[in-house]
Structures are given as structure tokens and as C-alpha cells.
Amino acid sequence: MKVLLTATVQSHICQFHKPLVEVLHAHGCEVHVAARNNLAEKNGLKLDFVEKVFDIPFSRSPKSKDNLKAEKMLKQIINEGNYDVIHCNTPMGGIVTRIAAKQARKNGARLIYTAHGFHFYEGSPKKNWMIYYPIEKYFSRKNDTLITITHEDYRLAKKKFHCQVEHIHGVGVDEKRYFPVSKEEKLRLRKKMGFGENQKLLLCVGELLPNKNQKMAIRAMRKIVKRYPDAILFIAGNGPEKENLEHEIKQCGLENNVIMLGYCTHLQDYQHIIDVLVACSYREGLPLNIVESMLSGNPVVASINRGHKELIHDGENGYLVSRDDSETMADRVLELLADNQKADRIQKQAYEFALDYSFTSVKKELEDIYFGDKNAKWL
């Protein structure tokens, strides 16, 4: 069986679809990828786990003429490739692919689209419903299977859309990289990385963009360092907000308490030494960094948005606080740092919850979608 995976950019496939490729290879499938090559911008990412890669000039902007060129190139690749399954991802990658694959689908190819978080959801702006909802509903007729990664998207699509709808627990997190370590091992790793046994360590992960709102975490540190003067906040990620965040750190007088890690390819090292993960985004689909921290046995304090609410049950497996409420975020962090029993309880519940989002679990779900009995007609 030949499978073509498409997305707007190749980094998307690298970051989110290796588990799927492993499932397909285990069943003897040949896997190709068509997406724009942006790997030079992503330190450490390599698309070396598929048989063939096509560089297609997709654009995230629906107004870009590049997507017309991409559709023409992709149509030729699909028509010549004789693919059994075409699996598309990302909004523009998904739309262009479904247009290009029209004839292939008529000829018997199965078309799958994974929605990594609809732009319309409870509480989203009305214009999102007016623009994006009818587009997604219309294009649902042009694929055979829609895969959703949040329960809210699944319920909506199951009720309103015109195709088979499935749900999986995200794109999977590698439980061999992210796992709980003993307190003794945590102390050993801290010493190895140059941090003190009793030092309080926090982590905030995400591209440095306004939406990720790392300023909230920096401002929360003002209150945290009053009780723990040597506490450290690690900020992992790169992006255009770097200078603004560095200015915020200086304005708050936290030059000795906030470390900018840049783009980090070994985040598990930090997940294994921290006390708390903080997440401050205004919007999220299904954030991997929270699952990674839960699987590592860490409590999470996060801003309220639909992606965070999908993963965190307030007071049970983590804490949710209002967006931009750095005071309450600091209070919740301090609560966890001061109460080991409460932190241990939340860590345990977070870990057990996150197991459903592990590579092992998600690969089983993907295998059922591709090769389960209900999809026998496609084999």
C-alpha cells in the first residue's frame, strides 16, 4: 500500500506524524510526503523516515498564489503516484490536497484529513464560525475520514459533517523520552546540569509569539522569587518575541531568575529536573508540552483556553487560571511548591491521564483507523 502525507510545511510531518509512519511501515506501506521544505528554520528536524519527499510551495495564507502552483504540482504527483491513501493535514495543506486529489478519490484512493484543532469552537469569535465553519463543513464531503484530536471537535464534526469521523488522543508523545524520574534521579540530574537540590525550577515551552504569552510567566516570577530568591524559570523556544521578552525580564528585575533556552531539542532533560510547568497561551489546539510534562510526572499550571481545558481538570491533574492573571498563576505555583503531598497527588493523576496521549496509545488508535475491521474495504 502506498500512502501520501501532505501538510503545509515539512516540519509538521517531522514533529507530529512519526508515530503514524511507524504504524504504516509496520504494515509494509510505502510512505511519501508532500510539503514545503522549511527544515532549515527548524534546528535538528530531519524528514529521513519516509521513502520519498516532495517540496511543494504551500502557503499558510489562503490569498497566496503559491497555493495555485502547489495544487498543480500536487495534482501531478498524485496522478502519477497511484496512492492508495492520501492523508492531509493543516488548514491550507488540507484544502489544496483535497482539491488536487479529486480524481484520485474517484479512482478509489482513500482520503483522510486530520484536523489539529478547528478555528471555530465554544467561545471563539463569531467571525471564525462565519468563515471557517462552512469551509470545513463543505470540504468534509471531499474526504472519506476526518480525524479529530479534541473531544469538542469530534462531537461537532460527528453531528454536522459529511464523512466518517474518528477521534485520537493527539499526535502522541514519546513515553521513552518523557517519563517520571525518582527524586534521587532528579537531584542527580539537577546537580549534573548545575542547579541546586532545593532550587525551585519552572519551565515554559513554546514558540516566542504573542499568542504564547510568555510575559505572563515572567510576571508570575516576580511573586515567586520573593519567597524563593534563587528560583529559575526556563523559557524554551525561539521566535519574533525574543527581544520583547528579554525587555520584560529586565523590567521585572529578573535577569538572574529567567533563562532563555532558545530552540531546545532535548526538552526532556528540563522536564526531568523541574518542579512545575507553566503554560500561558491565549489559544491552543492540543499542546504537546503539557502532555510531555504530565508524562514526566510534573504538575502543570496553565491559562484557560480550549486546548488546556481538554487536558487539565482544575484541581485534579493540574491547575487552570484566567489568561494574563499572573498573580493567581504565581499563587498556584507557590501552593504546589509548598505542599509536597498535594503536588504528588496531582503529579500521579496527571501521569495516569497522559498515558492515553502516549505514542503507544495513539499508534493503536491510528492502526485501527487505517487497518481495523470497520475499514476493511480500504485494505
N, C-alpha and C positions, 0 to 999 in steps of 0.2 A: 504494500500500500504506500502511495506517495502522498505526502502532506505538505502544503504550503502555509507557512505562518506569515502574516503581514502585520505591520504596525507602522505608525508614522516614523519612528526612529528605531535604529538597531539596538540602542541601549535598553529600550523597553523589553525586547526579547531577552537580552542578556540578564537583566535584573529580575524578570518576573516569570519566565517560561522554561527555565531549565528543567524543572520537575516534569512538565508536560513532555518535553523532548525525551527525557529518560523513559517515560512510560511508552512513548511511541517506538523508541529504539528497542525496548524490551519485547515489543510485539513485531519486530522485524521491519518497521516502517522506515522509509527514506524521507528525511525532513529537509525542506528548503525554507529560506527566509527571504522576504522582500520588504525592505525598509530603507529609509535614508541613513547613510553612514554618518553617525555623529560620535563615533567611539573615541576620536581624538580629544573630544571635550570631556570624556569620562575616564579619568585615570584608573587604569587597572582592569577595565572591562574588555573582554575578548569574546567574539562570536565564533568560537572554534569548536562548537559541539554539535554542529549541523553539517549536512553534506554539501550544501551549496547556498551562497548568499548573493542576492541581487541588490544593488544600490539603486533605490528608486527615490526620486526627488519629491516625496510627500512634503506638504507644508501643514502646520497646525492651523493656519488661517484659511477659512473657507473661501476667502476672497482671492487667494493667491492663484495665479495662472500655472504655478508649478504643479498643482493637483491635476490639471488637464493633461500635462505631459506625463505625470505619474500614471494616470488612468490608461493612457495609450500604451505606455511601456508595460504596465502590469497585465493588460489585456493580452498582449502578445506572449508574455511569459506563461500566462495561464493556458492560453490556447495551445501552445507548443508543449507544455509540461505534462498534460494528461494527468492531472492530480485527482486523487480520489476524495480528498478532503481539503478545503480551503478554510483556514481558521484566522479570522481577522480580529484586530484589537485597536484600541484608541479611537476617538470620535472620527477624525478625518481619514485615518487609515481604514476604519471600518466602512465608511461611506464609499470611498473610492474603490475599495476592493469589491464591495457588493455590486457596484455598477459594472466593474470590469469583468466580474465572474458570472454575469447574467447567462451567457450562452453555455458556459461550463456547467452551471447548475441544471440547465435544461437537459444537458447531456448526461446527467446523473451524478455529478460531483456533489458532495455534501458540504454545505456552507454553515460554518459556526462563527458566531460573534460573541466575544467576551466583553461585557460592559464593566469597566473598572470603576463604576460609580456614576450614575446618571447625574446630569446637571440640575435636574428637577427632583425635588424631594420635599418632605414636610418642612416648612419654614424657609424654603428657598424663595428668591424674588419672583414675583408674578411673571416677569418677562421671561424667566427661564422656562416656565410652564408654557408660555405662549410660543416660544421659539423652538426649544429643544424637544419638548414632549411630542409634538406632532411629527417632527423629523424622525425620532427614534421609533415611534409607532408605525410610521409609513415604511421605514426600512426593515422593520421586523418581518414584513412579508417577503423580504428578499434573502432571508437566511432560514435554514432549517432548524437550527438550535441556537438559543440565546442562553449564555451562561452569565449569571449574576453572582457577585461576591458579597452582597449585603442582603440581609433578610428583607429590608424595606423595598429594595429594588426588585427582589424576587416576587414579593406579594403583589406589587403594582403590575409588573410585566405578566405574571401568571393570569391576572384578571383582565388586562387591557390589550395585550399584544397578540400578534397573529402567528405564533410559532411555538415549538416546544421550548419550554423554559426550565432551566436547571439552576441549582444553587450549589456553589462550592465555598469552602471556608478560605477565601482569599487565594493568593498565588503560592502560598506555602513559605514557611521559614525553616531553615536547616537546623534541626534539633541537634545535629552533631557539632554545630558551631555555637549555638545558643542553648545553654543548659545551666542548671543551678550548680554552684560550687560550694563546698563546705566552708564554714567560717575560717577554718585553718588555711585552706587553699586561698581564700580571698585575701587574707592577711599576707600570705606569701607573695601573691601576685602584686599586691599594693607595694610591698617593700621592693620588689623587683622593678616596678615602674617608678619608684622614687616618691611614694606617698606614705604618710604615717598611718599606723594601725588605727588610731582613733579619729583621724581626719574625716570629716563629712564630705562625701563626694556625690555630685549630681551630674546628670547628663541630659542634654537636649540635642536631638538629632533632626536634621532636615536641611534642604537647600536654603541658602540665605536669601529668602524672598520676603516681601511684605506679608504675604499670607501666612507664612510660618511663624511670624510674630515673636521672634526670639527676645525682643525687648521686654516682653512680659516676664520671662525667666530671669533676665538680668535685673530687672527692678525688684523681683521677689528676693533676690540675693541680698539686697540692702538690709532686709529684716533678718534674714538667716545668719548673716555674718555678725550681727550684734550679739547673738548667742554663741555662735561658733566662728570665731575670728579667722580661723585658718581653713574654713570650708572652701571648696572649689566647685565651680560649675564648668563642665566641659561643653563646648558648643561644637558639634561636628557637622561639617557641610561647607560648601562654597557657594558663591553667588553674588549678585549685584548689591546686596545689602551689607556687605562686609564692612565698608567704611562707616556706614551709619551705626552699625552695632559697636564697632570699636569706639566711636564717639560716645555712644550711650554708656559703655563701660567706664570711660574716662569721666564722664559727667557724674556718674554714680560713685566714683572713687573706688572702683572695684578692680583696678589693674592687677592686683595680687590675688584676686579671687575668681577670675574668669579666664579660662584658657580656650583660645580659638584653635581647634584641631585641623581645620580645613577639610578637604575631601579625604575621608578615612576608609581604608579598605580592610581594616582589622578592628571593626567596632566591637567584636566580641570581647576583645581584651578589656575594653572600658566597661562593657555590660557586666563583666565578671568582677569588677572592683567597686562599682558604685553602690550607694545606698538607696537612691531614688532616681527614677526617670521623670522628667517634666516635659510636657508637650503643650504647646501654646497656640496652635494653628486656629485660624478663623474657619477654614474649610478643610475637610479630609474625606477621602473615599473610604479606604480601609488601611490605616497606616501600619506598615510593617515594623517600624521602630518600636511601637508599643508591644506588638506580639513578640518581637525579639527580646524585649526586656522582661516580659512576663515569663517567657520560656527560660530566661536566665535566672528567674527567681527574684525579680525586683518589683517593688511596689511602684505604681505609676500615679502621678497627679497630672491631670490633663484638663484643658479648656473644653467647654461644652460645644461640640459640633456633632454632626450625624455620624461621622466615622469613629470618633471617640466613644460616642454612646453605644455604638454597635459592639464595642469591645469591653467597655468598663461599666460595671454596675456599681454605682456610687456607694462607697462604704463597705462593699463586699470584696471585690477584687481590685480595687483602686479607688481613686477619688476624682470627681468632676467638679470644676469650679467655673464660674462665669468668665467669659472672654475678657481679657485685659484686667481682671481682678487679681493683681499681683499680690495684694495683701493676703487674700484668702489662700492663694497658692502657697505663699510662704508659711501660713499657719498650718496648712495640711502637711507640708513637708516637715515642719518642726514637730508636729504631732507624731509622725512616723519615726523621726529620728530619736524622739524622747521615749517612745513606748515600744520596746522590742517585741513584746507579746502581740500587740496589735499589728506591727509590721510583719511579724512571722505568719500570723493568720492570713493577712491579705496576700502575702507572697505565695502561700500554699494554694489559696483559691485562684490566684492569677495564673499560676503554673498549670493547674489542672484544667482551667478554662482554655488556655492557649494551646493545649495539646491537639485540639481539633484543627488548629491552623498550621500544624507542622507539615513538613514535606511528606512524611509517611501518610498522614491522613488525607491531604489534598491529592496526592498521587492516586490513592484508592478511588477518590471521587471522580477524578479525571478519567481513570481507567474504565469506570462504569459508564461514563458518558460516551466514551469512544467505543468500548467493546462489550458493554453489558447486554443482557438479553433483549432489553427493550429497543436496542439499536442494532439488532442482528441484521436488519435489512441493509445496513450500510457496509457490512463486512464482506 
